[in-house]
Amino acid sequence: LQQTFTKKRPAANGKGTITVDVDDALLFLARMSNGATASFEATRVAAGRKNYNRIEINGTKGSLVWNFERMNELEFFSFDDEPRAQGFRTIMCMNGGAHPYAGNYWPDGHIIGYEHTFTNHLYDFLIALKSSKPFRPDFADGVANQEVLDASLASAKNGRWVKVEHSQKFGKDSGPRLLKKSAGISH
């Protein structure tokens, strides 16, 4: 399901209105290769939400919930807990060295923020360059993500399931290779 709620909006220059063809909301279901079912929802008109990217995984033994607006916390539920103690509990991911980069920042109980995610990402990129190991996410991951989004739009248009056949045309060095090609650089 995709929908544009406000079809005309004020023009950026303040003169009149413009027609909008960008989706305000998107919802879709997916079947994973292992048989699991997933639901995805994206909207830019969720009042009160600033950066509410939430991932929730529910299984036969429990559940995990992570929310980007509370990025240092992981909500955890386990059916293995005694019934009288069952319920979600919050795990601080920066305590006790639980986060892989915790030792590079602050003592336990001091959270990291949005800006630290870029520092961590750049660190991983530099290590990959130095070691010649693949860096993730890469260009192929971006292509695979776009293929899923394209399939969700095709499914909404046709009213049926669409199987995603991920492109195999990009190798592990696809990002740098394609960037060089698009810039007219040859090797």
Secondary structure, DSSP 8 states (H G I E B T S, - for coil): -EE-S-SEEE-TTSSSEEE--S-SEEEEEEE-TTS-EEEEEEES--TT-SS--EEEEE-SSEEEEEEGGGTTEEEEEETTS-GGG-S-EEEETTGGG-STTGGGS--TT----HHHHHHHHHHHHHHHHHHT---SS-HHHHHHHHHHHHHHHHHHHHTS-----------TTHHHHHHHHHTT---
